[in-house]
């Protein structure tokens, strides 16, 4: 109460009880909104009146610079894949809480699964992530990591142009993963299946990750989480040229 008296004593203009209550309310509202991370916007209308409005503080995503840590993690992942050690791969390179998204096609339709680990599926009826990993060659981790955006061409009319635009091991910032868009499309048919936290997660992957491409068939995203880099998405859609079946 003493603090309030000192605060109002310093105000040089007259105020009635109603104005004082408005000021108190505004003071605590501004303090509350600031504590909640909501941005205050100050504007002046045509009559010179000051108008305050508020907007939610939006998350700004930035992609970290390519570092030695990032490159070492990529080599560690490829070395572990080449030894087909899924247990180590899951323990060291898949974040236990964040997990990863597995993107693929079923009858030409784009789908995805959210997983906490890469499963060791031995059946050959369908192509699985574990099958692709089992084909990673031993010398893959020794390849030079080339920072380049490469693209995949399905080229239905000419097999000579089929495949990646270059061969090797590439690190790309071209991270359009279809994930955010697929979540939005799913919510049209299954209302509110994916919540705001799911879209934030997808946006974080797409805006802060790097795509690692080991031709001819391995493509995954690596994202910095808790000061380290983890696999957050495995893309099997880009290299799958199957179309939707009738």
N, C-alpha and C positions, 0 to 999 in steps of 0.2 A: 504494500500500500504506500509506503514511503517512496518507493521508486516511482510509482504512478504520479504522486504529487509533484516530485521533482521534474518528471517528464512534461507534465502539463504546465508547470510554472514557467518553463522556457518558451512557451508559445505566446506570441505577441498580439494575437488577435482574439476578439471576444467569441466565445462559443457558449451556446446553451446546452442543457443536459442532453438533448437529443443528438446534437452534433458530436458531443463527447462520446456518447455510446457508439455512434457510427465509427468514430475514429478508433475506439478500442476494438470494435469488431473487425475493422479493416486491418489493424495492426496484427491481431492474432491470426486472421485468415492468411495474410501474407506470410507470416512466420510458419504457419502450418504447411502452406503450399510449397514454400521454399524447402522445407524439410522433406517433403515428398518428391523432390526433384522435378517440380513443375515450373516451367519458365514463365516469368511475368513479362508482359508486353505493354509498353506505355505508348499511347497515341493521343493526339490532340484533335478534337473535332473542329468544324468550321466556326464555332462560337468561342473557341479558345479553351474549352473545358478539357481537362485531362481525363482520359478513359483508360482503365486498366483491364486487360484481358489475360487469359492464361492458356498455355498449351502444354501438352505432355512433352516431356524431354525425350526426344527420339534417340535411339541407339545409332551411333556413327561407327560403321565398320571400316577398318583399314587392313590392308594386306601387308604383313611384315616383310621386310627386305629378305632376300635370299641370303642365308648365312651358312657358315660351316656346319653348325648344328643341324640345320635342315638337310644339307647334303649327306651328312653322316647318317642321319636317320633313314634317308632313302636307301643308302647302301646297306644299312643294317636290315631293313625290310626285305630287300631283294636277296640278300644272303640267306636270311631265314626262310624265305619262300623257296629258294633253290635247294635247301636241305629238306624241304617239305615238313618243317617243324611247326605245325599249326598251334601246338600248345604254347610255344614261345612267342609266336606271332600274336596270338590273342592276349597273352600276358603283358608283353612289352610294347606292342604297337597298336592295340585297340584300347581306347580309354574305357575303363570299367563302368563309368556312369554315362558318358556321352554316347558310347557305342558307335555304330556306323550304319549307313544305308546301302542296301544291296539293290541296284537298279538293273532290271532285265526285261525281257519281253515274253509274253505268253500268247501264242498264236498271233504274233505281230502287234499285240497291245502292250503299251508301256506300263509297267507296274514296278513297285518297290516294296522292300521289307526293311523294317528297322530291327537291327540285330545287335546283340552284345558280344557275339563271337562269330568267328568263321567256322562253319560246321564241316566236319570231315565226312563228306558224302561220297561213298564209293560206287554207287550204282551209276551205270552209264546211260540210263534211259534219257536223262536230260543233262544239258551242260550246266555245271555248277561252278561256283567260285573255287572250290577245292580242286577241280579238274584243271582250271587255268593255272593255279599256283603250282600244281604238280609238273607243269610243262616249262616252268621258268628254268633257264639254263644256269649252270654253275658259274659261268663267267659274266653273268648279267651285272653283278655288283661292281665289276671292274670297268664297265663301260664308262666313257666320259658322259657326264650329265650336261646336255646341251639345253640352254635356255632358249626355247623356240616354240611358237604356237604352230602345231601341226594339225591337220584336219584329216578326216576319214571320208573316203568316197566309195559309196556302194556301187556306183557305175553299172547299172543293170544292163546297159547296151554294149559295153565293151570291157571285158575282163582285164585288158591291159592297163586300165586306169583304176582298177579296184584296189582298195587298201589305203594305208596312210600315205600322206604326201611326202614323207621321208622315213628312213629307217634308223633305228637306234634307241637311245634312252633320252627322253625329253622332259623338261620341266616347263610347264606352261601356265600362264595366268589367265588363259581362256577357260573360265570355269562356269559355263552354262550347263547345269547338270539336269535340267528338266524337273528337278525335285519340287521346287516351290510351285511351279505351274501344275504339276500332278496333284499336289495337295489341294490346290484351289479347285481343280476339276472334280476331285473326289468329294469335296464338301458340297458340290452342287447336287449330287445324288445321295450322299450320306451326310445330312446336315450336321455341321459342327463336329465332325469326326476329328478333324485336326484343329487344335486350339492355337491361340496366339503364341504360346511357347514353342509349338511345333514349327510355325512359320518363322519365328525368330531363329530357331536352330537351323532351318534350311537356308535362311538368308545369311547367317554367319558362315556356313559352309561355302556358299556360292560367292561371297564377297571377300573372304579372308584366306581362302585355301589356295593351294597350287595343285594343278593336275600333273600327275606323273604318268608318262606313257612309255611303256616298253613294248615296242613293236615285236610281233604283229598283233597281240591280242590283249595285253594287260593294260588297264587304265584305272587309276584310282586317285582319290583326292587325299591330300595330307593337310591337316589343320593344326595350328598352334593352340594347345589347351594346357593350362597350368604350367606354362613355361617349357613345354615340350611339344613335339610334333607327333600326331597320331593319324592313322587311317580313319577317315570319317565317311568315305563314300567309295564304293566300287562300281564303276560304270561298265555295264555289259550291253547297254542300249546302243551306244555309238557304233559299235562294230557288228551289231546284229541287223542285217539288211532284210529280215523277214517282214512281210507286210500283213495287214489284218486279213484273216481268212473269212470267206463268205459263210 
